């Protein structure tokens, strides 16, 4: 009796699609979410096999002094190309909203700093005027003012009065 060994059935090759999305700073945190909840939700929603953050050092040795920088990116993989593309768009959207929030925060801080500098400038002008007034009150002549730190500012004020 001859025994025929069963032929192994070939598994269909699984096609996988992937995308790489770069980001900078701490913006990747919005994609990961608290406790990884956002990543898990995105993997489930788009039926992804992978959505993971990576960080690596890139060294540029093509310059006289080699330089390095940290590259941060997400790899998004799945079996459905459309779902991978939609997940990529969602990840980019989350990163963009994080960057926009950071920019808005920086603009608010800049506005506050500008206001403070404007107030300091006004206060400086008031102090300069007070110094010039004091110099005039002391009846210091123009020649003596040239040696003074405030001479230029005050001499202009004295000439006008």
Secondary structure in CASP SS format (residue, H / E / C, confidence):
PFRMAT SS
TARGET T0000
AUTHOR 0000-0000-0000
METHOD secondary structure of the structure
MODEL  1
X C 1.00
X C 1.00
X C 1.00
X C 1.00
X C 1.00
X C 1.00
X C 1.00
X C 1.00
X C 1.00
X C 1.00
X C 1.00
X C 1.00
X C 1.00
X C 1.00
X C 1.00
X C 1.00
X E 1.00
X E 1.00
X E 1.00
X E 1.00
X E 1.00
X E 1.00
X E 1.00
X C 1.00
X C 1.00
X C 1.00
X C 1.00
X C 1.00
X H 1.00
X H 1.00
X H 1.00
X H 1.00
X C 1.00
X H 1.00
X H 1.00
X H 1.00
X H 1.00
X H 1.00
X H 1.00
X H 1.00
X H 1.00
X H 1.00
X H 1.00
X H 1.00
X H 1.00
X C 1.00
X C 1.00
X E 1.00
X E 1.00
X E 1.00
X E 1.00
X E 1.00
X E 1.00
X E 1.00
X E 1.00
X E 1.00
X E 1.00
X E 1.00
X E 1.00
X E 1.00
X C 1.00
X C 1.00
X C 1.00
X C 1.00
X C 1.00
X C 1.00
X E 1.00
X E 1.00
X E 1.00
X E 1.00
X E 1.00
X E 1.00
X E 1.00
X E 1.00
X E 1.00
X E 1.00
X E 1.00
X E 1.00
X C 1.00
X C 1.00
X H 1.00
X H 1.00
X H 1.00
X H 1.00
X H 1.00
X H 1.00
X H 1.00
X H 1.00
X H 1.00
X H 1.00
X H 1.00
X H 1.00
X H 1.00
X H 1.00
X H 1.00
X H 1.00
X H 1.00
X H 1.00
X H 1.00
X H 1.00
X H 1.00
X H 1.00
X H 1.00
X H 1.00
X H 1.00
X H 1.00
X H 1.00
X H 1.00
X H 1.00
X H 1.00
X H 1.00
X H 1.00
X H 1.00
X H 1.00
X H 1.00
X H 1.00
X H 1.00
X H 1.00
X H 1.00
X H 1.00
X H 1.00
X H 1.00
X H 1.00
X H 1.00
X H 1.00
X H 1.00
X H 1.00
X H 1.00
X H 1.00
X H 1.00
X H 1.00
X H 1.00
X H 1.00
X H 1.00
X H 1.00
X H 1.00
X H 1.00
X C 1.00
X C 1.00
X C 1.00
X C 1.00
X H 1.00
X H 1.00
X H 1.00
X H 1.00
X C 1.00
X C 1.00
X C 1.00
X C 1.00
X C 1.00
X H 1.00
X H 1.00
X H 1.00
X H 1.00
X H 1.00
X H 1.00
X H 1.00
X H 1.00
X H 1.00
X H 1.00
X C 1.00
END
